[in-house]
Amino acid sequence: MLNPAIGKLINSCENRYKLVNEIAKEARQISSDAEQKGEILIEKPVSIAIDKLVKEV
């Protein structure tokens, strides 16, 4: 998904700070998993994390 609506993401969290922390945490996990498996990510981990969060909402 390209540029999800911020309002939709904000509603899933208490505030923007918590949203950014959740996305960063997920992005680090995605990056770490890819590194351990030797995978090359075509998309940036942050973009993958945002898409994952949008799908959960």
C-alpha positions, 0 to 999 in steps of 0.5 A: 500500500502506498502512503496510507491515510495517517488518520487510519493509523492514528486510530489504531494507537493512542498517539503518534509517538506510540505509532512511530515506536510500534512501526520502528520496532516492527521494522527492526524485527523485519530487518533482523529476520531478513539478515538472519535468513540472508534475504535481500529486501527490495522494500525498506523495512519501514514501508513493510512495517507500515503496510503490515500495520495497515492490514491489521487495522 
